[in-house]
Every structure is written in structure tokens, then in C-alpha cells.
Amino acid sequence: MRTIYLDNAATTKLHPLVRKAMSECEEDGFGNSSSLHSAGRKAKEKLDLARETISKKVFAKNHKLIFTSGGTESNNFAIKGLALGSREKKHIVTTKIEHDCVLNTLGFLEKYGYKVTYLDVDKEGLVNLEALENAITKDTLLVSVIHGNNEIGTIQNLKEIGRIVHEKGSVFHTDACQSFTKQPIDMEKDNIDLLTINAHKIYGPKGVGALLVKEGLGLEPLLHGGGHEYGLRSGTVNVPGIVGFSKATEIIGEREIEHMASLRNQLVKGLKDIDDCWLNGPEVDSGKRLCNNANLTFMYAEGEAIVLYLDALGICVSTGSACSSNTLKPSHVLKAIGLKQEQSHGTIRFSIGIDNTTEEIKYTIDCVKGTIEKLRQMCPYKY
Ligand SMILES: Cc1ncc(COP(=O)(O)O)c(C=O)c1O
């Protein structure tokens, strides 16, 4: 049976061009990038080139790019590293729809005396800029707001948020794991001080990411050792993985974005005529939604059952968020946009990839309709 993979927000399949670049690097760039000899120098050259390529992609001029093991580490490093490096200010502002690796890092800091303000979002998942402005005080060390939401696809207005954060004299961090290469990001124009990105959402390898850090921010490293990555993240550098990350930044371009958006629109159009079904997050043509995200609630059907039924038909989708969908806890993001527990339990995230086709989407629409009908027949409430 063929597999139709519609869970690209969880992770993507390594692209052949990325695999090629990585295996070439394993061959002729395998040296330790800190070694003085020719093998080390070759690896260092590749590392420098990858750093330059990725930095350019986000127009970083006054920022250092630190390679990490992925989005989770970058978010931990941005938040804890800044907290450890700046001893005076003890207040952080964030939103209720951040990824767990931001929320749990902030929860950890709360145990050590930090105060955190969790901003509400509206029913589309957008932050209220006035509420943001009012929340920032003289004691606010950091404002951390996710760029493209991993569950409902909402895209925040980075430029406006960054402007407000800087006007109020604080530091701006954004988690752009889902939006990187799908949405324009300009570190300077968007006033971003700390940017989290990773490779496995853009057809690169898992376990590779980066944090871009504005010069002079004074972050404390979390990993101490041989002083790699400007002394901010020790450990022998994963050059082949990083070369793969750099190559992966070339995979999604205008054409791919249009392709994914059009399949996503086809999917939403096909599913929305199911009774008691709706799209969560901004409308598909609003310009405020990630091009590949469709998050839909099907009332009177259970999310886990939908996933398993579709899986049996060869279709991979997910309930709730990418990384925590193996818990039955209702999604904090869906709760934040006002969904009740029973609504959030019937919610499925479809995330399109560059290789999906119109036929696959057509087949998926038919399978979802059939699955919902079957499950509703078993539902004790309405059907
Ligand atoms: C928005 C967001 N931030 C952070 C992460 C964590 O990234 P990683 O899996 O590279 O640790 C993810 C991955 O699911 C994500 O979607």
C-alpha cells in the first residue's frame, strides 16, 4: 500500500539533494572542524560556508549563528542562556500558544524566581499588540513569540512585535521552526535578537538546528567544554548534518510554497462540506497562515481513532501538536483559541509536503469523509 504522508509539520523526509550533500561531506569533510590539518580545514571551510548561507537566508548582519542539536536546544539556549547571562531582569513575556519546549523552559525558570506573563491570543491565534505592549515592563528581560504556529499555522506579525519589544527596551526571541523558508524572515527589519530554526522541518536531517544571536547580548552557554561555536556551544561540530541543513534551505522556494498552498486549499475545500466540521486558525487566503497547514475539527469523532483509521488506509496525519501527540492531554493551543475539550479531541492536523499530489489529496478527502461517517455511526452522542 502506498503511503500518503501529510505530517510534514512533525518532520519531513530527507531530500535526495540534502542526502547527496551530506554523504559527500561524510566523504571529504569528515574531519574535526577544530583540527589544524588539511582534513580539519576542509571541514571548517564547509562549516563556514553553511553558516554564511543560512545567515544570509534570514538577512542576519549583526548576529552570530550558533549550530545546535535542533529547535528544542535552540529555544532552551535562547531563554536559559539569556536568563543566566543577565542577572538583573526577572520577567519574561510569551504567549499561550508556544511550543512545549518554550513553555516548559519558562516553567523551569519560574521555579527559580522568574515571573512569566502568558499572553492570550484571539480565535485565529493572533497576539494582541496592545496587550503585548502593556505586558512589557522595565523588568522584562525577554519577549518570546512563536512565528508560525506548529498546530494551527497562525503567522504572527514579527515586524510589529519586534518594533514594540525594542521600543520598550526588551529582547525579542522568535521560534521560527515551522516558518523558516516558508515565510520571509529578516532579522534586521523584523528586529529579531534571537532566532530559532531547525533542519528537519525543511527536508534536512533531524538533530540539527541553529540559534542566531544578536551581537552583544551576553548569553551564557549551556554546554561547557572545548569552546566550539564562539565558546557558546561546546562539542565536536556535526559538519555533515550542518551541510545538510544548509542544503535544505534551498529546497522550499516560491514554486513549492504555491504548490503546498494550493493542495492545502483543495483539502480544506473538500473537507469543509462535512457537517459539524470547521477549520481552526486563520482562513487559508488570509496571508496569516502557513502555506502547508490545515487544522480541522470533526465533531462527534475521536481524533486518535481518525488517525488510526486513516493510517490503515495509508494516510499519515496527526492529532494535536507534532511532538506531544502521544499524550491524550488536550492541546494547549486549541484551548487558547477557545476550543472546548470535546472539540479539541476531534481535531486533526494535516500538513502538506512538497511531494504531495492532487490525486493524493483527492484520495485523502474521500478517506476522511468515509472515516468520519463510520466513526460517527459509533458515536453515542449525536449520530
Ligand atoms: C515550533 C517548533 N518549535 C520547536 C520544535 C522542536 O524542534 P526539534 O524537534 O528540532 O527539537 C518544533 C518541532 O516539533 C516545532 O514545531
The ligand as a Tripos MOL2 file, in Angstrom:
@<TRIPOS>MOLECULE
LIG
   16    16     1     0     0
SMALL
NO_CHARGES

@<TRIPOS>ATOM
      1 C1          7.5440   25.3560   16.5460 C.3       1 LIG1
      2 C2          8.5140   24.3060   16.9790 C.ar      1 LIG1
      3 N1          9.4970   24.6290   17.8330 N.ar      1 LIG1
      4 C3         10.3930   23.7340   18.2380 C.ar      1 LIG1
      5 C4         10.3430   22.4200   17.8050 C.ar      1 LIG1
      6 C5         11.3530   21.4390   18.3100 C.3       1 LIG1
      7 O1         12.3420   21.2260   17.3400 O.3       1 LIG1
      8 P1         13.2790   19.9360   17.3590 P.3       1 LIG1
      9 O2         12.4260   18.7650   17.0350 O.co2     1 LIG1
     10 O3         14.3090   20.2280   16.2930 O.co2     1 LIG1
     11 O4         13.8970   19.8600   18.7040 O.co2     1 LIG1
     12 C6          9.3350   22.0250   16.9230 C.ar      1 LIG1
     13 C7          9.2310   20.6260   16.4570 C.2       1 LIG1
     14 O5          8.2550   19.9780   16.5450 O.2       1 LIG1
     15 C8          8.3890   22.9980   16.4900 C.ar      1 LIG1
     16 O6          7.3980   22.6890   15.6580 O.3       1 LIG1
@<TRIPOS>BOND
     1     1     2 1
     2     2     3 ar
     3     2    15 ar
     4     3     4 ar
     5     4     5 ar
     6     5     6 1
     7     5    12 ar
     8     6     7 1
     9     7     8 1
    10     8     9 2
    11     8    10 1
    12     8    11 1
    13    12    13 1
    14    12    15 ar
    15    13    14 2
    16    15    16 1
@<TRIPOS>SUBSTRUCTURE
     1 LIG1         1 GROUP 0 **** ****
